[in-house]
C-alpha cells in the first residue's frame, strides 16, 4: 500500500521522522521510507494554502497513492477542546474567501462568483466523502475546520469570523489538502492536534509538546492499522 503523509512543517511530524530511515526525493519537500508493507511518502510543502495546493496537486497526479493523510497542529476556537485534543477534521471552509463591503463580509458563493455546490464543495464547504474505512479514524472526535491565510489576535475579528463561519479549529492548509484529494478522488483524512487557542500568541500558554505527542501516537495507530489490513 502506498501512503502519502502531508505535514506543513518537519516540526509537526518530527517524532515520526526521528525514528524513520528517510530517503530524500525532493530536497526540503518530499521524502520516503518504509513501514513494511507500507510504502510511505512524506510531503512537507511549507505553511499555507499556496505551497500545499501546488506541491500536493502535482504529487497526487504523479504518485498513484492509495491513501493520503494530513497530520498537523491547529488552534481551537473554544476552550471546551482541551489542549492536546485530537480531531478528525471532516469538513473545511475558507472564511476569508469573499467580498467585504462597508464592513459586511459575503462569501464568493453569496455574491455569485462561485457555485456553492460545485464539486468538491457542498453548500460552500469541503466535505470529506472519501474517508478510509479504518477503525482508528472512526473512534476520533470529528470536527469542522476553517482554513485561513491570516492568524488573528483581535478578539473582535475572531468573534466576527466565527459568527459567520462557526468551526472547531483553524489551520492554514486543511482546505487545500481536502480540495486536492477530493478532486482527484483520493481517499484521505485530516488529523489535527490542538496546540493552542485561536488568538493566543503567547507561546508559554501553548502545549506543543502534548499536541505533538498525541498527534504522533494517533498517526502511528492509523499506520499500524493499515499495516494489518
C-alpha positions as CSV (number, residue, x, y, z in Angstrom):
1,X,0.0,0.0,0.0
2,X,1.3,3.4,-1.0
3,X,0.6,6.2,1.6
4,X,1.1,9.9,1.4
5,X,1.5,11.9,4.6
6,X,1.3,15.7,4.3
7,X,2.6,17.9,7.0
8,X,3.2,21.7,6.6
9,X,6.5,21.5,8.6
10,X,9.0,19.0,9.8
11,X,8.3,20.2,13.3
12,X,4.8,18.9,13.3
13,X,5.9,15.4,12.2
14,X,9.2,15.3,13.9
15,X,8.6,12.2,16.1
16,X,7.9,10.1,13.0
17,X,10.9,11.5,11.2
18,X,13.3,10.9,14.1
19,X,12.6,7.2,14.2
20,X,12.5,6.5,10.4
21,X,15.2,6.0,7.9
22,X,14.3,8.5,5.3
23,X,15.3,8.9,1.7
24,X,15.3,12.4,0.1
25,X,13.3,12.6,-3.1
26,X,12.9,16.4,-3.4
27,X,15.2,18.3,-1.1
28,X,13.2,20.1,1.7
29,X,9.9,18.8,0.4
30,X,9.5,15.1,-0.4
31,X,10.9,12.1,1.4
32,X,10.1,8.4,1.5
33,X,10.5,5.5,3.9
34,X,9.0,2.1,4.6
35,X,7.0,0.6,7.4
36,X,6.6,-2.8,5.8
37,X,4.4,-3.5,3.9
38,X,3.6,0.2,3.7
39,X,5.5,2.5,1.3
40,X,5.2,6.0,2.7
41,X,5.9,9.3,1.1
42,X,6.2,12.4,3.3
43,X,5.4,15.7,1.7
44,X,6.5,18.9,3.6
45,X,5.0,21.7,1.4
46,X,5.5,24.6,3.8
47,X,3.0,26.7,5.6
48,X,-0.1,28.0,3.9
49,X,-2.6,27.3,1.1
50,X,-0.4,28.1,-1.9
51,X,2.5,25.7,-1.3
52,X,0.2,23.0,-0.1
53,X,-2.0,23.3,-3.2
54,X,0.9,23.3,-5.6
55,X,3.0,20.5,-4.3
56,X,0.1,18.3,-3.3
57,X,-1.7,18.7,-6.6
58,X,1.4,18.0,-8.6
59,X,2.3,14.9,-6.5
60,X,-1.1,13.4,-6.4
61,X,-1.2,13.4,-10.2
62,X,2.1,11.7,-10.4
63,X,2.1,9.4,-7.4
64,X,-0.7,6.8,-7.6
65,X,-1.3,6.8,-3.8
66,X,-3.8,4.7,-2.0
67,X,-4.5,7.0,0.9
68,X,-3.4,10.5,1.9
69,X,-3.1,11.7,5.5
70,X,-2.8,15.4,6.6
71,X,-1.2,15.5,10.0
72,X,-0.6,18.7,11.9
73,X,-1.3,21.0,14.8
74,X,-4.1,23.6,14.9
75,X,-5.7,26.3,17.0
76,X,-9.0,25.7,18.7
77,X,-11.7,28.4,18.8
78,X,-13.3,27.3,22.1
79,X,-11.7,26.2,25.3
80,X,-14.1,23.2,25.6
81,X,-11.5,21.5,23.5
82,X,-8.5,20.8,25.8
83,X,-5.0,21.4,24.6
84,X,-3.7,18.2,23.1
85,X,-7.1,17.1,21.8
86,X,-7.1,15.1,18.6
87,X,-9.7,15.8,16.0
88,X,-10.5,14.2,12.7
89,X,-11.4,17.2,10.5
90,X,-14.0,16.0,8.1
91,X,-15.2,19.4,6.8
92,X,-13.3,22.6,5.8
93,X,-14.2,26.1,4.9
94,X,-12.4,29.2,3.5
95,X,-13.8,32.0,5.7
96,X,-11.6,34.7,4.1
97,X,-12.6,34.0,0.5
98,X,-15.2,36.6,-0.4
99,X,-16.0,40.3,-0.7
100,X,-16.1,42.8,2.2
101,X,-18.1,46.0,1.6
102,X,-18.8,48.6,4.2
103,X,-17.8,46.2,7.0
104,X,-20.0,43.4,5.8
105,X,-18.4,40.2,4.6
106,X,-20.1,38.0,2.0
107,X,-18.6,34.7,0.6
108,X,-17.9,34.1,-3.0
109,X,-21.0,31.9,-3.1
110,X,-23.2,34.6,-1.7
111,X,-22.1,37.1,-4.4
112,X,-22.4,34.6,-7.2
113,X,-18.7,34.3,-8.1
114,X,-18.6,30.6,-7.3
115,X,-21.4,27.9,-7.2
116,X,-21.8,26.8,-3.6
117,X,-22.4,23.2,-4.7
118,X,-19.8,22.8,-7.4
119,X,-17.8,19.6,-6.7
120,X,-15.9,19.2,-4.4
121,X,-17.9,21.8,-2.5
122,X,-21.2,21.1,-0.7
123,X,-23.1,24.3,0.3
124,X,-19.8,26.1,0.4
125,X,-18.0,23.5,2.4
126,X,-15.4,20.9,1.6
127,X,-16.9,17.7,3.0
128,X,-14.7,14.6,3.1
129,X,-16.7,11.8,1.4
130,X,-13.6,9.7,0.9
131,X,-12.7,8.8,4.5
132,X,-10.7,5.5,4.6
133,X,-12.5,2.6,6.4
134,X,-10.3,2.5,9.4
135,X,-11.5,1.8,13.0
136,X,-8.9,4.2,14.4
137,X,-10.4,7.1,12.4
138,X,-13.9,6.1,13.4
139,X,-13.0,6.5,17.0
140,X,-11.7,10.0,16.7
141,X,-13.8,13.1,17.5
142,X,-14.9,14.7,14.3
143,X,-14.5,18.4,13.7
144,X,-15.1,21.3,11.3
145,X,-12.1,23.4,10.3
146,X,-11.6,26.9,9.0
147,X,-8.6,27.3,6.7
148,X,-7.1,30.9,6.9
149,X,-4.3,32.9,5.5
150,X,-4.1,35.2,8.5
151,X,-3.8,34.2,12.1
152,X,-5.9,36.7,14.0
153,X,-5.2,38.0,17.5
154,X,-8.0,40.6,17.8
155,X,-10.9,39.0,19.7
156,X,-13.5,41.1,17.9
157,X,-12.3,40.0,14.5
158,X,-12.2,36.3,15.7
159,X,-15.8,36.6,17.0
160,X,-16.9,38.2,13.8
161,X,-15.4,35.4,11.7
162,X,-16.9,32.7,14.0
163,X,-20.3,34.3,13.8
164,X,-20.3,33.8,10.0
165,X,-18.3,30.6,9.9
166,X,-18.7,28.6,13.1
167,X,-15.9,26.0,13.4
168,X,-14.0,23.9,15.9
169,X,-10.4,24.7,14.8
170,X,-8.4,26.6,12.3
171,X,-5.3,25.7,10.2
172,X,-3.6,27.2,7.2
173,X,-3.5,24.2,5.0
174,X,-6.5,21.9,5.6
175,X,-8.8,23.1,2.8
176,X,-6.0,22.9,0.2
177,X,-5.4,19.3,1.3
178,X,-9.0,18.3,1.2
179,X,-9.7,20.1,-2.1
180,X,-6.8,18.3,-3.9
181,X,-7.7,14.9,-2.5
182,X,-11.4,15.1,-3.3
183,X,-10.8,16.5,-6.8
184,X,-8.5,13.5,-7.5
185,X,-10.8,11.0,-5.8
186,X,-8.1,10.0,-3.4
187,X,-9.2,8.6,0.0
188,X,-7.9,10.9,2.7
189,X,-8.1,12.0,6.3
190,X,-7.1,15.2,8.1
191,X,-5.9,14.7,11.6
192,X,-5.2,17.7,13.8
193,X,-3.9,18.1,17.4
194,X,-4.9,21.3,19.3
195,X,-1.7,23.1,20.4
196,X,-3.3,26.5,21.3
197,X,-6.4,28.6,21.3
198,X,-7.0,30.9,18.4
199,X,-5.9,34.4,19.2
200,X,-3.4,33.4,21.9
201,X,0.1,34.3,20.6
202,X,1.9,33.9,24.0
203,X,3.7,30.6,23.3
204,X,4.1,29.9,27.0
205,X,0.3,29.2,27.1
206,X,0.5,26.7,24.2
207,X,1.1,23.0,24.7
208,X,3.1,22.0,21.7
209,X,4.8,19.0,23.5
210,X,1.4,17.4,24.3
211,X,0.0,18.2,20.9
212,X,2.9,16.7,19.0
213,X,2.9,13.6,21.3
214,X,-0.8,12.9,20.8
215,X,-0.6,13.6,17.1
216,X,2.3,11.1,16.7
217,X,0.6,8.4,18.7
218,X,-2.6,8.8,16.7
219,X,-0.8,8.8,13.4
220,X,1.1,5.6,14.4
221,X,-2.2,3.9,15.4
222,X,-3.6,4.7,11.9
223,X,-0.4,3.4,10.2
224,X,-0.3,0.3,12.3
225,X,-3.9,-0.5,11.4
226,X,-3.1,-0.1,7.7
227,X,-0.2,-2.5,8.1
228,X,-2.5,-5.1,9.4
229,X,-5.2,-4.8,6.7
